[in-house]
């Protein structure tokens, strides 16, 4: 169909040129007849080109935008999941993560980020200014929270603050663990905040939207947002319950305190000073019990 339309329009363009040439070469009595035929033919071919453009190029443009958005979403989710696998494989005090667990992590981040992005798109379609204010405010709060966690990825304090500011941008969309140790409480607080924000932004959009242009997709959009977020949370719980390298993270007894106690473990070799925080935070603590040395390693939830 596209090829036939292109051939038809091309032939009409050549016919228009032919009529223009004939109007220049014909006698005075025939010149105006060919001239007006050329004008009408050019008007017709212009209309055909306009229709062909919007019937072919416009849907392709929308498809390309959707494909670009989907590719970006997949890229974000995969970056978070693959980072955790690379991090664990780079540390000798961490158990490696399986490929199935990586897929579960990918689904977790994919669905939670998708819900977040759709919420942002809907809210920004009505409240452009307030959307910018919300993003800046959320980023400031998240950055302050990360700084309060006292991360130590960088050498100097100012470099650490800049790093925390960058991580604050990630926190606009998704969870990213930056602190060694038990993260259950921080994870719960983060996703509770995200759920409240998504609900508030979606409700404001629904109340102040233009009804006659959004009634067709308003309720389905809200269903997609909350079902996607719920699906992501389910995958997160699946990961921590069944696929975490250190075993189930939820429901563990308080006596273990979330620590990986291994009486038979040997002291692991610490990486060099020039390593990143993920490697530099590879610290082993020694606990003496019954005249034996135990290596106690604080394990991250992610």
N, C-alpha and C positions, 0 to 999 in steps of 0.2 A: 504493500500500500504506500509506504513512504517513498519507494523508488518510483512508482507510477506517478505519484503527485509531483515529485521532483522533475520527472520527464515532461509532464504536462505543463508545468509552470515554465520550464526552460524553453519548450517549443513555443509557448505564447510570447515569451520575451523575444525570441528570434523573429517571430512574426511581427511583433511591434517594431523591431529594428528594420525589418524588410519594408513595412509600410512607411516608416520615416524616410528611408532611402528613396522609395518610389515617389513620395511627395516632393522630394527635392529634385528629382530627375524628370518628372512628368511636366506636361504642358500646363499653362495657366489654368485651363478649364478643369483638368484632372487633379491639380495639385491640392486644392482644398478638400476634395473628396478623400484622397489618401491621408491627408493631414488629420481630418476628424476621425477617420477610421483608426489611425494610430493612437489618437488621444483616448478614444473609447476602449481600444484594446489594452492600452497601458493601465487604464482605470480598472478593467476587469482582472488583469494579471496581478495588479497590486492587491485587489481584494482577495484573490486566490492565495497570494503569498501571505497575507495577514491571517487568513483562516488556517492555512497550513502551519503557520508558525505557532499559533495558540493551541491547535489541536495536536501538534507533535512536540514542539519544543517546550511548551509550558509544562505538560505532564512530566516530561523528562527532567526538567529543572526541579520540580517538586520531588520526584523520585531520587534525584541526586542529593537533594537536601536531606531527605529522610535517610538515605544510605550513609551520608556523611555523619549525621547525628547518631545513627546506630553504630557506626564504626568508632566514633569518639567514645560512646558509652562502653562499648566492648573494650576499647583500649584502656579506659580508666579502671574498669573492674579487673582486667587482666594484670595491669601494672601493680595493683595492690596485692593480688593473689600471688603473682610470680615473685614479688619482692620477699614475701614471707618464706617461700621455698628457698630462694637464694640466700636469705639471711640465716636460716637454720643450717643449710649446707656449709656455710662459711664458719660455723662455730662448732668446736668439738665438744662443747658441754651441752649441746642441744640435740635432741633426736630429730632425724630428718622427717620431713613431711611427705606423705605419699601423694601421688598424682591425683588420686581420687579426692583427697582432702583439698588439693588445690582447686579442683573443679567445684567442690562444695563452697570454698571460699569465693571463687569467681561468681557463682550464682548469688551468694549472700550480698556481695558488693554490687553486682549488676542490678538486682531488683531494688535495693535500697537507694542507689543513686538514680535509677530510673524514676522512682517515685518523687525524689527530690527535684529532679530536673523538670518533670511535668508540672509539679507544684509551682516552681519558679516561673515557668513559661506562662501559666494561667494567671498568676498574680501580677506579673509584669505587663500583661496585656491590658490591665485596667489601671494599675498603680505604678507607673514608670518611676516617678520620683521617689515614692515610698519604698519601692523595691530596692533602689540604690541605697537608701538610708538603712534598710533592714540588713542588706549584705554587709555594709560597713560595720554596723553595730554587732552583728553576729561574729564577724571576723575579729573585732576588738575583744569581745568576751572570750572567744575561743583562744586567742593569742594569750590573753591574761591567764587563762586556766593552764595553758601549756607552760608558760613561764613559772607559774606557781608550782607545777610538778617538778621543777628543778632538773630539767634535762641537762645532759652533759655530752652533747655530740661534738661541740667545738672546743677549741683551746681557750679563746678569750671570751669574756662575758658578753661583749658587744656582738661578736660573731654568733654566740648562742642565741641572743635576742633576735637577730636577723633570721636565723634558722627557725626559731619559734614562730616568727611572723609568717614565714613561708608555709610552715605546717598548718598555721591557722587558716590559710586558703584551702588546704585539703579538707579541713574540718567543716568547711561550708557545705561540702558534698558528702563526705564519708568519714568513717572512723579510721584512725591511723595511730597505732600504738607507738608511743615515743618514750615510754618509761618502763624499765625493767621491774618485774614484780607482779603482784596480784592486781589485775585490772578489772575484775568483775564489777566493782562499784563504779569505776569510771565509765565502763562500757554501758552499764545500766543508766547512769545519769545522762550520757551523751544521747543514747537513742530515745530516752524519755523526752529530752529537749527537742530532738528532731521530730518526734511524733507530735508534740504540742505545736511546734512551729508549722509543720505541714497541715495540721488540722486548722490552725488559725488562718494561715494564708489561703487555704482552699475555701474556708467559710467566707472570708472577706471577698474573695473573687466571686463566689456564688451569689452573695448578697448584692454586690454592686456591678455585676456583669450586665451586658445588654441582652435582655431576654430573647428578643425576636431573632437574634443572630447566633445565640449559643444554646437555645433550648434543646436542639437536636443532639448535642454531645455533652451537655453539662453533667447530667447524672452518670453517664458512662465514664466520663473523665474522672469524677470523684471515686467511682468504683475501682478504676484502674490504679489510681494513686494509693488508696489504702490497701487494696489487694496485693499490689506490688510490694509495698512496704512490709506487709504481713508475711509475704512469701520470703522476702529477704531475711526477716527475723527468724523464720522457721529454719532456713538454711544455716543461719548463724548458730542456732541452738543445736542443730544436727551436727555441725562441725565440732562444737565444744563437748557434745555428749558422746559422739561415736567416733569422730575422726581426728581428734587432737592427738598429736604424737605422744604426749605424756599421759594419755588416758582422759577419762571424763573430768571436766573442769567444774561442772555444776553438781551440787549435791554431795560434795566431798565433806568428810567429817572435819571438824574444826581442829582436831588434834594434829592433823597433818599440816594445817595452816597453809595449804597450797604450795608446800615446798617439795622438791624432788629429793627424797632421802634415799641414798644408795650406799649401804655399808661397804659394798665390795668395790666401789668406784675408786679410781686412782686420781691423784691430783692432775688436773688437765693443764696443758701448757698454755700460758697466756700469750696473746699475740703481741706484736711489737707496739711501741708507743705511737707509731705513725698511723695506726689503724683507725677506722671510724669508730663512733661510739658503740655501734652494734657489736663491734669486735672488742672495743676497749672496755665495754661494760661486762665482759666475760670474767666475772670475779668469782672466786671460790672462797667460801667461808668454812672454817674448820670448827667442828663441834666435838668436844671430848666427852665420851660416855662409855663407862665400863672399861676404861683403859684402852679404848680403841678410838681411832680417828675416823670421823665420818665427813664426807664431803657433802655440804649442803649447797645446792645451787638454786637460786631464785629463778623461777621459770616464768616467762611471759605468757599471757593468755593467748597471744596470737602466734 
